[in-house]
Amino acid sequence: MGEFWTIAFFIEIPMINSDNSATPAASEPCLLSAREKEVLQLISMEYTSKEIARMLYISPYTAVSHRKNLLEKFKVRNTAGLVRRGFELGIL
């Protein structure tokens, strides 16, 4: 068989204050896996977790886990927030 490689991206995610202004000094680099980036792109294209699971040949529970991890890493509350932060960070 072949070798498997894990690819990760470091993305600078600025903290957002309650007045929606970024705090550059309080930002920490966020480790986003290649799979999480792929899931984020599919989320932005309005695919459900179940559809994403079928497209990526993963369990629906894994797709939901990727979604939850993205919500936590981007410190947002919903899918709209994920897409917004993805565009703000230049990922999408």
LOZAVO-194339 format. One record per atom (N, C-alpha, C, O): x, y, z. Coordinates in steps of 0.02 Angstrom, whole numbers, padded with zeros to 5 digits. Each point is the difference from the previous one (the first is absolute). Example, Ala and Ser with C-alpha at 12.3 -4.5 7.8 and 13.67 -1.06 7.14 Angstrom:
% residues 2
[atom [00660, -00284, 00390]]
[atom [-00045, 00059, 00000]]
[atom [00045, 00060, 00000]]
[atom [00052, -00001, 00033]]
[atom [-00070, 00054, -00069]]
[atom [00042, 00059, 00003]]
[atom [-00039, 00055, 00037]]
[atom [00025, 00055, 00008]]
END
This chain:
% residues 92
[atom [00042, -00059, 00000]]
[atom [-00042, 00059, 00000]]
[atom [00044, 00063, 00000]]
[atom [00061, -00005, 00006]]
[atom [-00093, 00062, -00013]]
[atom [00036, 00063, 00000]]
[atom [00005, 00031, 00069]]
[atom [-00029, -00024, 00048]]
[atom [00066, 00078, -00046]]
[atom [00008, 00036, 00062]]
[atom [-00056, 00051, 00008]]
[atom [-00029, 00023, -00050]]
[atom [00013, -00006, 00111]]
[atom [-00051, 00050, 00014]]
[atom [00035, 00061, 00030]]
[atom [00045, -00006, 00042]]
[atom [-00066, 00065, -00063]]
[atom [00028, 00062, 00024]]
[atom [-00054, 00040, 00034]]
[atom [-00057, 00004, -00024]]
[atom [00073, 00026, 00079]]
[atom [-00046, 00044, 00034]]
[atom [00022, 00071, -00014]]
[atom [00057, 00019, 00012]]
[atom [-00104, 00021, -00038]]
[atom [00015, 00069, -00017]]
[atom [-00041, 00044, 00046]]
[atom [-00059, -00011, 00009]]
[atom [00090, 00061, 00019]]
[atom [-00035, 00047, 00044]]
[atom [00019, 00071, -00021]]
[atom [00055, 00012, -00025]]
[atom [-00100, 00033, 00036]]
[atom [00010, 00070, -00017]]
[atom [-00002, 00041, 00064]]
[atom [-00044, -00010, 00042]]
[atom [00090, 00057, -00034]]
[atom [-00003, 00047, 00055]]
[atom [-00035, 00063, -00026]]
[atom [00022, 00030, -00049]]
[atom [-00075, -00012, 00082]]
[atom [-00038, 00058, -00020]]
[atom [-00005, 00047, 00059]]
[atom [-00018, -00021, 00055]]
[atom [00033, 00084, -00065]]
[atom [-00005, 00050, 00052]]
[atom [-00073, 00020, 00006]]
[atom [-00028, 00028, -00047]]
[atom [-00002, -00041, 00105]]
[atom [-00070, 00016, 00011]]
[atom [-00003, 00055, 00054]]
[atom [00012, -00014, 00058]]
[atom [-00028, 00076, -00078]]
[atom [-00004, 00053, 00050]]
[atom [-00063, -00008, 00043]]
[atom [-00052, -00022, -00024]]
[atom [00058, 00039, 00087]]
[atom [-00057, -00002, 00045]]
[atom [-00046, 00059, -00018]]
[atom [00024, 00054, -00017]]
[atom [-00089, -00065, 00022]]
[atom [-00049, 00052, -00016]]
[atom [-00031, 00026, 00065]]
[atom [-00025, -00040, 00040]]
[atom [00027, 00106, -00031]]
[atom [-00031, 00030, 00059]]
[atom [-00076, 00004, -00009]]
[atom [-00025, -00014, -00054]]
[atom [-00010, 00032, 00107]]
[atom [-00073, 00006, -00004]]
[atom [-00022, 00053, -00050]]
[atom [-00056, -00004, -00025]]
[atom [00098, 00053, 00010]]
[atom [-00018, 00052, -00049]]
[atom [00023, -00019, -00070]]
[atom [00004, 00043, -00044]]
[atom [00013, -00108, 00033]]
[atom [00021, -00028, -00064]]
[atom [00067, 00028, -00025]]
[atom [00015, -00006, -00060]]
[atom [00025, 00035, 00103]]
[atom [00067, 00021, -00020]]
[atom [00050, -00054, 00019]]
[atom [-00007, -00033, 00052]]
[atom [00056, 00024, -00094]]
[atom [00050, -00053, 00012]]
[atom [00052, 00024, 00051]]
[atom [00016, 00060, 00003]]
[atom [00009, -00106, 00035]]
[atom [00053, 00015, 00048]]
[atom [00064, -00034, -00025]]
[atom [00010, -00059, 00014]]
[atom [00033, 00093, -00052]]
[atom [00057, -00033, -00030]]
[atom [00049, -00030, 00050]]
[atom [00029, -00052, -00013]]
[atom [-00020, 00084, 00071]]
[atom [00050, -00023, 00048]]
[atom [-00022, -00065, 00033]]
[atom [00042, -00039, 00023]]
[atom [-00107, 00026, -00019]]
[atom [-00025, -00059, 00035]]
[atom [-00011, -00059, -00046]]
[atom [-00034, -00048, 00019]]
[atom [00061, 00050, -00079]]
[atom [-00012, -00055, -00046]]
[atom [00050, -00057, 00012]]
[atom [00057, 00011, 00018]]
[atom [-00082, -00072, -00029]]
[atom [00042, -00059, 00005]]
[atom [-00006, -00038, -00065]]
[atom [-00054, -00003, -00029]]
[atom [00109, -00027, 00005]]
[atom [-00006, -00040, -00061]]
[atom [-00044, -00061, 00013]]
[atom [00004, -00031, 00053]]
[atom [-00045, 00015, -00101]]
[atom [-00046, -00057, 00006]]
[atom [00022, -00054, -00049]]
[atom [00013, 00014, -00058]]
[atom [-00009, -00074, 00082]]
[atom [00019, -00056, -00043]]
[atom [-00062, -00028, -00033]]
[atom [-00044, -00028, 00033]]
[atom [00040, 00035, -00099]]
[atom [-00057, -00024, -00038]]
[atom [00025, -00055, -00046]]
[atom [00043, 00011, -00042]]
[atom [-00071, -00071, 00050]]
[atom [00022, -00056, -00042]]
[atom [-00025, 00008, -00071]]
[atom [-00046, 00038, -00013]]
[atom [00077, -00074, -00032]]
[atom [-00022, 00001, -00070]]
[atom [-00072, -00024, -00006]]
[atom [-00038, 00026, -00040]]
[atom [00019, -00076, 00080]]
[atom [-00068, -00026, -00002]]
[atom [-00049, 00052, 00026]]
[atom [-00055, 00008, -00027]]
[atom [00073, 00028, 00081]]
[atom [-00043, 00053, 00026]]
[atom [-00010, 00055, -00051]]
[atom [-00054, 00028, -00007]]
[atom [00107, -00012, -00029]]
[atom [-00005, 00051, -00052]]
[atom [-00048, -00024, -00055]]
[atom [-00040, 00039, -00025]]
[atom [00046, -00102, 00007]]
[atom [-00044, -00029, -00050]]
[atom [-00073, 00001, 00023]]
[atom [-00045, 00017, -00039]]
[atom [00034, -00035, 00102]]
[atom [-00067, 00000, 00028]]
[atom [-00028, 00071, 00001]]
[atom [-00058, 00011, -00016]]
[atom [00099, 00037, 00034]]
[atom [-00021, 00071, 00001]]
[atom [-00021, 00023, -00069]]
[atom [-00051, 00034, -00007]]
[atom [00088, -00053, -00044]]
[atom [-00018, 00018, -00068]]
[atom [-00067, -00031, -00020]]
[atom [-00041, 00033, -00032]]
[atom [00029, -00095, 00052]]
[atom [-00064, -00032, -00016]]
[atom [-00058, 00031, 00039]]
[atom [-00055, 00007, -00026]]
[atom [00068, 00011, 00089]]
[atom [-00051, 00035, 00040]]
[atom [-00019, 00065, -00034]]
[atom [-00059, 00017, -00004]]
[atom [00109, 00019, -00022]]
[atom [-00014, 00064, -00032]]
[atom [-00040, -00009, -00065]]
[atom [-00031, 00047, -00024]]
[atom [00031, -00108, -00003]]
[atom [-00039, -00015, -00060]]
[atom [-00068, -00029, 00018]]
[atom [-00035, -00027, -00043]]
[atom [00016, 00033, 00106]]
[atom [-00066, -00018, 00027]]
[atom [-00013, -00075, 00004]]
[atom [-00058, -00021, -00001]]
[atom [00110, -00020, 00005]]
[atom [-00010, -00072, 00008]]
[atom [-00012, -00016, 00074]]
[atom [00028, 00032, 00044]]
[atom [-00071, -00080, -00031]]
[atom [-00013, -00022, 00068]]
[atom [00056, -00046, 00023]]
[atom [00041, -00023, -00041]]
[atom [-00038, 00008, 00105]]
[atom [00051, -00046, 00027]]
[atom [-00007, -00069, -00032]]
[atom [00050, -00033, -00014]]
[atom [-00112, 00012, 00003]]
[atom [-00012, -00066, -00030]]
[atom [00027, -00001, -00072]]
[atom [00030, -00050, -00020]]
[atom [-00042, 00103, -00018]]
[atom [00024, 00003, -00069]]
[atom [00077, 00004, -00001]]
[atom [00032, -00031, -00043]]
[atom [-00004, 00069, 00089]]
[atom [00073, 00006, 00004]]
[atom [00030, -00068, 00015]]
[atom [00051, -00019, -00029]]
[atom [-00082, -00018, 00074]]
[atom [00025, -00067, 00018]]
[atom [00001, -00045, -00062]]
[atom [00049, -00036, -00011]]
[atom [-00102, 00037, -00028]]
[atom [-00003, -00042, -00060]]
[atom [00053, 00021, -00050]]
[atom [00032, -00042, -00031]]
[atom [-00022, 00107, 00022]]
[atom [00048, 00025, -00050]]
[atom [00072, -00016, 00019]]
[atom [00042, -00012, -00043]]
[atom [-00028, 00013, 00109]]
[atom [00069, -00011, 00023]]
[atom [00013, -00072, 00023]]
[atom [00054, -00016, 00023]]
[atom [-00106, -00026, -00029]]
[atom [00006, -00070, 00021]]
[atom [00020, -00007, 00073]]
[atom [00045, -00038, 00018]]
[atom [-00080, 00077, 00024]]
[atom [00011, -00003, 00072]]
[atom [-00068, -00011, 00034]]
[atom [-00052, 00007, -00032]]
[atom [00053, -00024, 00095]]
[atom [-00061, -00009, 00039]]
[atom [-00035, 00068, 00009]]
[atom [00034, 00051, 00006]]
[atom [-00100, -00050, -00005]]
[atom [-00035, 00062, 00014]]
[atom [00020, 00030, 00068]]
[atom [00001, 00061, 00008]]
[atom [00015, -00104, 00040]]
[atom [00022, 00024, 00066]]
[atom [00068, 00035, -00005]]
[atom [00012, 00049, 00036]]
[atom [00030, -00072, -00080]]
[atom [00065, 00033, -00011]]
[atom [-00011, 00068, -00032]]
[atom [00034, 00048, 00018]]
[atom [-00080, -00044, -00065]]
[atom [-00015, 00064, -00032]]
[atom [-00026, 00050, 00052]]
[atom [00018, 00059, -00001]]
[atom [-00061, -00082, 00045]]
[atom [-00026, 00043, 00054]]
[atom [00056, 00021, 00047]]
[atom [00002, 00057, 00022]]
[atom [00045, -00103, -00008]]
[atom [00057, 00016, 00043]]
[atom [00044, 00054, -00032]]
[atom [00023, 00046, 00034]]
[atom [-00012, -00051, -00099]]
[atom [00039, 00051, -00035]]
[atom [-00035, 00068, 00006]]
[atom [00033, 00051, 00012]]
[atom [-00099, -00051, -00022]]
[atom [-00039, 00062, 00005]]
[atom [00007, 00030, 00070]]
[atom [00010, 00060, 00007]]
[atom [-00017, -00102, 00045]]
[atom [00006, 00024, 00069]]
[atom [00069, 00027, 00014]]
[atom [00007, 00052, 00033]]
[atom [00045, -00086, -00058]]
[atom [00068, 00023, 00010]]
[atom [00011, 00068, -00033]]
[atom [00033, 00043, 00028]]
[atom [-00061, -00034, -00087]]
[atom [00006, 00065, -00035]]
[atom [-00035, 00055, 00039]]
[atom [00026, 00055, 00007]]
[atom [-00086, -00069, 00019]]
[atom [-00036, 00049, 00041]]
[atom [00042, 00021, 00060]]
[atom [00004, 00059, 00017]]
[atom [00026, -00108, 00015]]
[atom [00041, 00014, 00059]]
[atom [00064, 00039, -00018]]
[atom [00017, 00048, 00034]]
[atom [00017, -00069, -00087]]
[atom [00063, 00033, -00019]]
[atom [-00012, 00072, -00023]]
[atom [00040, 00044, 00014]]
[atom [-00095, -00032, -00050]]
[atom [-00015, 00067, -00025]]
[atom [-00037, 00042, 00052]]
[atom [-00012, 00059, -00011]]
[atom [-00007, -00091, 00067]]
[atom [-00036, 00035, 00053]]
[atom [-00063, 00034, -00026]]
[atom [-00013, 00059, 00013]]
[atom [-00027, -00097, -00051]]
[atom [-00064, 00024, -00026]]
[atom [-00055, -00046, 00024]]
[atom [00014, -00054, 00026]]
[atom [-00077, 00075, -00035]]
[atom [-00056, -00037, 00027]]
[atom [-00039, -00041, -00051]]
[atom [-00037, -00046, 00019]]
[atom [00045, 00061, -00083]]
[atom [-00041, -00035, -00049]]
[atom [00034, -00002, -00068]]
[atom [00056, 00025, -00008]]
[atom [-00089, -00056, -00040]]
[atom [00028, -00010, -00067]]
[atom [00013, 00067, -00035]]
[atom [00050, 00008, -00034]]
[atom [-00096, 00039, 00044]]
[atom [00010, 00066, -00031]]
[atom [00065, 00032, 00026]]
[atom [00037, 00031, -00038]]
[atom [-00024, -00040, 00103]]
[atom [00062, 00026, 00028]]
[atom [00062, -00034, -00029]]
[atom [00051, 00031, -00011]]
[atom [-00057, -00097, 00000]]
[atom [00056, -00037, -00031]]
[atom [00017, 00028, -00069]]
[atom [00058, 00013, -00015]]
[atom [-00109, -00003, -00025]]
[atom [00010, 00025, -00068]]
[atom [00028, 00071, 00002]]
[atom [00046, 00017, -00038]]
[atom [-00075, 00025, 00082]]
[atom [00024, 00069, 00006]]
[atom [00074, 00001, 00018]]
[atom [00040, 00036, -00031]]
[atom [-00020, -00075, 00082]]
[atom [00070, -00002, 00022]]
[atom [00045, -00029, -00054]]
[atom [00057, 00022, -00008]]
[atom [-00082, -00071, -00028]]
[atom [00038, -00029, -00055]]
[atom [00018, 00052, -00053]]
[atom [00056, 00001, -00025]]
[atom [-00105, 00042, 00009]]
[atom [00013, 00054, -00048]]
[atom [00046, 00053, 00030]]
[atom [00044, 00025, -00035]]
[atom [-00054, -00008, 00098]]
[atom [00042, 00050, 00033]]
[atom [00073, -00021, 00001]]
[atom [00045, 00041, -00008]]
[atom [-00034, -00106, 00016]]
[atom [00068, -00026, 00005]]
[atom [00030, -00019, -00068]]
[atom [00058, -00019, -00003]]
[atom [-00097, 00025, -00050]]
[atom [00024, -00015, -00067]]
[atom [00004, -00075, -00014]]
[atom [00034, -00020, -00047]]
[atom [-00068, -00021, 00086]]
[atom [00000, -00072, -00012]]
[atom [-00048, -00017, -00056]]
[atom [00012, -00046, -00039]]
[atom [-00066, 00083, 00035]]
[atom [-00052, -00013, -00051]]
[atom [00003, 00052, -00054]]
[atom [-00039, -00003, -00047]]
END
